[in-house]
């Protein structure tokens, strides 16, 4: 479980760095004021800290299992991350109306499951 938590820190940090980087470079046009710039800079810093914490934990755990390669050590986590990235890219590549319809269907399903409880 420690390995999954460490990998999750690293993965979430990577996602934050990518999001903040894309916004700061100007891909989205969202950073239009100084306050938004500072927010994205803080998000970038938080992502870097999460990556550092995750990498530090992973390297300490790997040191305990030095007989395994990194690929074998992170086999399950890499498969999970690949699946999440694949689904995210697939969702992003859908036409906007299909993506919105899918998100609405998922939202309705979640709301219906809350009513059943």
C-alpha positions in Angstrom: 0.0 0.0 0.0 2.9 2.4 0.7 4.1 1.9 -2.9 0.7 2.8 -4.3 0.5 5.9 -2.1 3.9 7.0 -3.2 3.2 6.4 -6.9 -0.1 8.3 -6.5 1.7 11.3 -5.0 4.1 11.2 -8.0 1.3 10.8 -10.5 -0.9 13.6 -9.1 2.1 15.9 -8.8 2.9 15.2 -12.5 -0.7 16.0 -13.5 -0.6 19.3 -11.5 2.7 20.2 -13.1 1.3 19.4 -16.6 -1.9 21.4 -15.9 -0.1 24.4 -14.5 2.5 24.3 -17.2 -0.1 24.2 -19.9 -2.0 27.2 -18.4 1.1 29.2 -17.8 2.4 28.7 -21.3 -0.9 29.9 -22.6 -2.5 26.8 -24.2 -5.9 27.5 -22.4 -6.0 31.2 -22.2 -7.2 30.9 -18.6 -4.3 32.9 -17.1 -5.6 36.4 -17.9 -4.8 38.3 -14.7 -2.0 38.4 -12.1 -4.1 36.6 -9.5 -4.7 33.7 -11.9 -1.0 33.7 -12.7 -0.1 33.4 -9.1 -2.6 30.6 -8.6 -1.1 28.6 -11.4 2.4 29.3 -10.2 1.4 28.0 -6.7 -0.2 25.0 -8.4 3.0 24.4 -10.3 5.0 24.6 -7.0 2.6 22.2 -5.3 2.9 19.8 -8.2 6.7 19.9 -8.0 6.5 19.2 -4.2 4.1 16.3 -4.7 6.4 14.8 -7.3 9.4 15.2 -5.0 7.6 13.6 -2.1 6.4 10.7 -4.2 9.8 10.1 -5.8 11.5 10.2 -2.4 9.1 7.7 -1.0 9.3 5.4 -4.0 13.1 5.5 -4.0 13.2 4.6 -0.3 10.8 1.7 -0.8 12.8 0.6 -3.9 16.0 0.6 -1.8 14.3 -2.0 0.5 13.5 -4.2 -2.5 16.8 -3.8 -4.4 16.5 -7.2 -6.1 13.6 -6.1 -8.3 13.9 -3.8 -11.4 12.0 -0.6 -11.4 9.6 -2.0 -14.1 8.8 -5.0 -12.0 8.6 -2.9 -8.8 6.0 -0.6 -10.4 4.3 -3.0 -12.7 0.7 -2.6 -11.4 1.0 1.1 -10.9 2.3 1.7 -14.4 -0.5 -0.4 -15.9 -3.0 1.7 -13.9 -1.5 5.0 -14.9 -1.4 3.9 -18.6 -5.1 2.9 -18.4 -6.0 6.3 -16.9 -4.0 8.2 -19.4 -5.5 6.1 -22.3 -9.0 6.8 -21.1 -8.3 10.5 -20.6 -6.9 10.9 -24.0 -9.8 8.9 -25.5 -12.2 11.2 -23.7 -10.4 14.3 -24.9 -10.4 13.1 -28.5 -14.1 12.6 -28.6 -16.2 15.2 -30.4 -17.4 17.9 -27.9 -21.1 17.0 -28.2 -20.3 13.3 -27.6 -18.0 14.1 -24.7 -20.7 16.4 -23.1 -23.4 13.7 -23.6 -21.1 11.1 -21.9 -20.3 13.4 -19.0 -24.1 14.1 -18.6 -24.9 10.4 -18.6 -22.2 9.7 -16.0 -23.4 12.6 -13.9 -27.0 11.4 -14.0 -25.8 7.9 -13.1 -23.9 9.2 -10.0 -26.9 11.2 -8.9 -29.2 8.2 -9.3 -26.9 6.0 -7.3 -26.9 8.6 -4.5 -30.8 8.6 -4.5 -30.8 4.8 -4.2 -28.7 4.9 -1.0 
